[in-house]
């Protein structure tokens, strides 16, 4: 039957997917016909439930492979190949089978994080978690991964709330791997918020639990977050020592934990000034992250490589890695990583004789960090102190204030776009498009609001006009300037000094 459908061009002959498995592709006309036939026979729900059971089995097996380390790449590629099926089943399960919905979302969560999908996956996982009984195992697992996704996306308060909810639910149930992982992850969030004492306390408790349970991955993670707490507490000697311990423990457990521990050691060594060792470990970690398709660790490591290269005088390499970091962070929603990119961009501008741009970028980062609730690691401030002081001296008080005011007014998206413009390689300039000088005062106001990240609805509310009027204005602006996308309008606003 299958071969007959292929002969009739209703099925596409099997092709190898990302996981190497061959799959037939069904034409939408045939899919629609089959769906109608199933519905007519009263078998559609039964077929959908069978597909859901299959998808859950695949996701659970893949999640185990991701944890195993050695099977990580194959497991991730299996889920890459089954992506469309997983999305279809999760959507169905949300309405028809709450138990499958939460189990499937939890199983997919580590893959979502690995592939940098936290921003789009978070609302799906949150909706699934809402269908689980509070305090149940499935609910706690969902809350843990929600905390990890929120941390990745820069929502530290949200991340802390999720991890705290898990801790409170299971802390009286005795020692468990879930509790060790929760405490370690909560420690990492607290460290980023500058709450060092509580971070260190959770980290030490997580370490004791992991050792009591004989849980090497949990022990490595706890040591890594204790290293982070030491860095934020400006105890760089302890940070390096703890990170080395974490790397040693994780050596027998290849995969995400090992890469995260390598990142922890890279950060500690860079902060302590051991650039040669930091560069070697960072380069190895970047290669491993690219091979695994691990966006999470890649985004952590790229800014570290930028700093190593800048301090070694490799400006072009640093700019290329910084541009990759900013583009990847913007694509995956890594807000914390955008802040790290802005820090590096300030260093790059200072090293290449652009004091106004350095002051602007650093002012943007400082304002955004305060808004996001992120603490500034002491070694960042020390590294920034001299070049920032020299940039201010080169500008003088008036120009410094103007640069700082410009940066402080930028949204995260605008600051990221500005940094991308500053890292762009030199190339012949295309024929200039009409600039903002051709725009009316109202149109310039709209361009400014777009660059500040406002939606059409928000612009309409602020200017007391209809959304349709906003759309009409933007259409005229695009015709005048040739800027078709909102990103292009943001660049126009930045170039013209509107933001």
C-alpha angles and dihedrals in degrees: 000000000000092000090049090054089050090051089052090051091242092117124042111231113260118280129189113257129208089283094051094250118129118236135182117232118219122215114241091239090059092043091053092047091050092049091052091049092050091049092048091052092047091242101110096099092047091051092047091050091050091051090048091054090050093049092048092051091050093047094048091049091048092048089055089050091052090053092047092065096206090065095042099106095048092045093050092048090051090057091044088058093046095045096115092047092049092051092048094048095045091052090050094045093052088066102031112026118025094182093057091043095058095039092049094047092049091049091050095045098088090049091049089053093046092053094045096249099131096119095056096034098050096075091046092052092044091052091049092048089054088064094057126085110261110254094019121128092254092048092050092048090050092048091051093054091043087056091051092049093047090050090051091049093050098251095131095166090052091045092052090049093054095047092045091052091055092046092051092047098051107022092098094048095080132254115332140158089243091059092046092051092045094051092047092050092045088052090055092052093047091051091054088051091053095247092133102164095053091042092055091047093054090044093053091047091050090050093051092049094048092050091046090052095044090240109153096181090052091046091052092049092049092050090049094053091045086055089052091050089051090051092051087046090052094241096132096168091059090042092058093044094051093044091052089051090050092051092050093050093046094049091092093048108061118193136058097343092052091049092048090051090049088052090051091053092046092054093046094048092047091050090048092050100248093132098163094057092040091053094051094049093043093051091051091047092050091052091049092047093051091048092051094042087237106164093173097062094033090061091048093051102042096070090049090054089049091056093046091050094046092051089048091051096247094136100165093049090048092051092049093051092045091052090051090049093051094045092048093046091050091048096048100036096246098160094172089052091053088057090051089049091053090052090053092045090057089053091048093050092048091050092050098048101259103128098165092052092046092052092046095050094045091048089052091050093048093050094045093047090055091049092049094044095242121153119225111237109235093235089057090055092048092049090049098044101082100040091044092050091049092047091053091048091051092051101041125221100293097048091042091055091048092050092047092048091050093051095044090056095054123107118225092258092049093048091049091051090047091052091049089054090051092051096046112123116246112265138154109287116242121233106294119256119221107282133217091281087082091057128093121241091259091049091050088051090054092049089052092051092048089052089051089059100256119155122227089257092051092048091050092051093047095048096037093237133118124269088241090057090050090052091049092050091049092050090055091046091053091049092051098044105028089232103138101172130055087240089058090050089051090053090049091052092049094047091050093047093243087132 
